[in-house]
Amino acid sequence: GTHLDAPFDPDGSSTFRWVSCGESQCSRCAGDLCSYGVWYVEGSSIRGTFFEDVLHLGHGSRGNSAHPVRLGCHSEETNLFK
């Protein structure tokens, strides 16, 4: 679909990694990677693969902590998500 910001570039992150099948809290797989899919009653859906990266909240000079987070990389968007 059309988005306001440029897509996330994994090559720009030294801490990016794909979440593998068999890792904790992975209940669905696409090949060797942990995946997701959500379907809505009106027919829209999103599908993709989970990744993990480190999230820094706030300004780095303030010593805010960084934490690993899992996010989704959409590979398919239908109907209202287009």
Backbone bond lengths (Angstrom), bond angles and torsions (degrees), N, CA, C in turn:
res aa  C-N    CA-C-N  psi(-1)  N-CA   C-N-CA  omega(-1)  CA-C   N-CA-C  phi
1 G - - - 1.434 - - 1.513 112.14 -
2 T 1.296 116.52 -175.67 1.463 122.76 177.63 1.521 109.18 -92.43
3 H 1.323 116.00 131.57 1.457 121.29 -177.83 1.524 110.51 -127.68
4 L 1.325 117.06 155.55 1.463 121.47 -179.38 1.517 112.25 -72.87
5 D 1.315 117.23 -37.58 1.461 121.81 -176.97 1.521 110.84 -105.17
6 A 1.315 114.56 158.94 1.466 120.00 176.01 1.531 109.36 -65.38
7 P 1.330 118.15 152.37 1.468 120.08 177.93 1.528 111.33 -61.98
8 F 1.313 115.84 151.77 1.456 122.26 175.18 1.524 108.71 -62.25
9 D 1.323 116.98 135.63 1.462 122.07 179.34 1.524 109.30 -108.67
10 P 1.326 118.36 103.66 1.465 120.75 -178.64 1.527 113.33 -59.17
11 D 1.324 117.18 -28.39 1.463 119.80 -179.89 1.526 112.14 -67.79
12 G 1.323 117.02 -16.71 1.463 121.01 179.52 1.522 113.33 -86.93
13 S 1.330 117.66 1.82 1.456 121.75 -177.77 1.526 110.27 -121.86
14 S 1.314 115.92 128.63 1.470 120.04 178.13 1.524 111.93 -81.57
15 T 1.339 117.69 -9.52 1.461 121.21 -177.17 1.532 113.36 -111.13
16 F 1.329 117.76 1.73 1.465 122.44 179.55 1.523 110.43 -67.06
17 R 1.363 115.65 140.87 1.468 120.78 169.91 1.519 109.14 -156.58
18 W 1.331 116.74 146.58 1.450 121.98 174.24 1.511 108.69 -74.37
19 V 1.337 118.07 145.90 1.457 122.81 177.32 1.534 107.84 -87.14
20 S 1.315 115.97 123.99 1.465 121.71 -177.05 1.524 111.58 -84.26
21 C 1.331 114.71 155.41 1.458 120.61 172.37 1.523 108.86 -60.84
22 G 1.301 116.37 147.26 1.454 120.14 178.85 1.519 113.77 89.08
23 E 1.338 117.89 -10.69 1.465 119.69 175.80 1.527 108.58 -73.97
24 S 1.323 115.29 160.44 1.461 119.68 -178.68 1.525 110.84 -56.77
25 Q 1.299 115.83 141.68 1.457 125.96 177.62 1.528 113.84 68.51
26 C 1.322 117.79 12.39 1.471 120.27 174.94 1.522 107.96 -93.99
27 S 1.326 116.39 115.40 1.460 120.01 -177.15 1.525 113.03 -110.89
28 R 1.335 116.87 -1.82 1.462 120.24 -177.51 1.519 108.88 -147.23
29 C 1.311 116.97 140.59 1.465 120.71 -176.81 1.519 111.72 -126.39
30 A 1.324 114.79 148.63 1.460 123.39 169.38 1.523 105.28 -128.75
31 G 1.298 116.18 101.77 1.461 119.57 -172.61 1.518 108.43 68.59
32 D 1.317 116.68 -127.16 1.464 121.79 -179.97 1.523 113.07 -95.28
33 L 1.338 117.96 1.95 1.462 121.07 -174.20 1.527 111.74 -110.04
34 C 1.321 115.46 151.65 1.455 123.02 177.50 1.532 108.62 -76.46
35 S 1.317 116.85 128.54 1.461 119.72 -174.25 1.533 111.23 -126.98
36 Y 1.322 115.63 173.61 1.462 121.98 178.46 1.521 109.32 -145.37
37 G 1.301 115.09 160.21 1.445 121.88 174.19 1.520 108.39 -156.02
38 V 1.325 116.43 137.37 1.458 121.77 178.91 1.525 107.14 -132.62
39 W 1.327 115.72 128.03 1.453 121.99 179.90 1.522 108.75 -120.49
40 Y 1.325 116.77 137.16 1.460 122.45 -177.77 1.530 110.57 -111.08
41 V 1.329 116.01 155.94 1.460 122.53 -174.76 1.523 112.00 -56.90
42 E 1.347 118.51 -38.06 1.464 120.24 -176.80 1.523 112.18 -77.65
43 G 1.344 117.88 -2.48 1.459 120.47 173.76 1.516 116.16 111.14
44 S 1.332 118.20 -10.16 1.457 120.38 178.35 1.529 110.72 -74.16
45 S 1.329 115.55 153.00 1.455 119.32 176.67 1.529 110.37 -154.26
46 I 1.325 114.73 158.19 1.465 121.82 172.10 1.526 107.14 -134.59
47 R 1.323 115.77 145.24 1.463 122.39 176.82 1.511 108.04 -140.19
48 G 1.321 114.99 151.06 1.444 117.52 178.04 1.511 112.80 -179.01
49 T 1.321 114.73 -165.27 1.455 123.59 -175.91 1.522 109.21 -126.19
50 F 1.336 116.04 139.67 1.458 120.59 178.78 1.525 111.63 -79.94
51 F 1.328 114.85 145.01 1.457 120.89 171.13 1.515 108.94 -134.44
52 E 1.306 115.75 165.39 1.468 121.25 178.05 1.520 108.36 -124.39
53 D 1.308 115.65 141.39 1.463 121.69 174.18 1.520 107.65 -149.13
54 V 1.297 116.57 172.21 1.461 121.69 -179.98 1.519 108.38 -98.17
55 L 1.323 116.10 128.34 1.456 122.71 -178.14 1.519 109.73 -105.00
56 H 1.325 115.82 127.43 1.465 122.43 175.54 1.526 107.32 -108.90
57 L 1.324 117.51 120.39 1.462 121.40 177.06 1.523 109.06 -100.95
58 G 1.301 115.54 134.43 1.459 119.37 179.42 1.516 112.16 82.97
59 H 1.292 116.04 -172.77 1.460 123.23 -176.89 1.528 110.25 -84.25
60 G 1.315 117.30 133.57 1.457 122.73 -177.34 1.512 114.61 -58.71
61 S 1.327 117.47 -32.71 1.467 120.13 -177.21 1.529 112.23 -70.19
62 R 1.312 117.84 -14.67 1.463 121.08 179.19 1.523 112.15 -85.86
63 G 1.315 116.62 -2.83 1.451 120.37 177.56 1.523 114.25 75.60
64 N 1.335 116.85 22.80 1.463 119.40 177.37 1.524 109.66 -63.01
65 S 1.311 116.02 142.84 1.461 119.65 -177.88 1.530 111.23 -74.42
66 A 1.316 114.72 156.37 1.459 122.36 176.38 1.523 108.11 -112.71
67 H 1.329 116.30 145.06 1.458 120.78 -177.15 1.524 110.61 -137.40
68 P 1.341 117.00 143.54 1.462 118.73 173.90 1.533 109.58 -71.47
69 V 1.324 116.06 137.67 1.465 121.95 177.97 1.526 108.90 -132.20
70 R 1.326 115.53 150.71 1.461 120.91 174.64 1.517 108.38 -104.73
71 L 1.315 115.13 131.50 1.456 122.70 -179.93 1.518 108.58 -130.97
72 G 1.313 116.15 168.56 1.452 120.28 -179.57 1.508 112.52 -111.52
73 C 1.311 115.64 139.72 1.463 122.87 175.39 1.524 107.27 -106.43
74 H 1.335 116.87 104.36 1.466 121.13 -178.06 1.529 110.22 -65.34
75 S 1.309 116.37 132.88 1.462 120.96 174.26 1.530 111.01 -113.20
76 E 1.344 115.84 -15.05 1.462 120.39 177.93 1.523 109.75 -147.32
77 E 1.330 116.11 130.60 1.463 123.20 177.17 1.518 107.46 -131.97
78 T 1.348 117.76 129.41 1.461 119.63 -179.01 1.523 111.09 -122.02
79 N 1.299 115.67 161.64 1.471 126.52 175.44 1.537 112.59 49.56
80 L 1.337 119.48 -111.98 1.465 121.64 -173.81 1.530 113.00 -66.79
81 F 1.322 118.50 -17.79 1.465 120.52 179.78 1.512 112.93 -84.32
82 K 1.320 117.75 -10.71 1.475 121.03 -178.97 1.499 111.39 -72.40
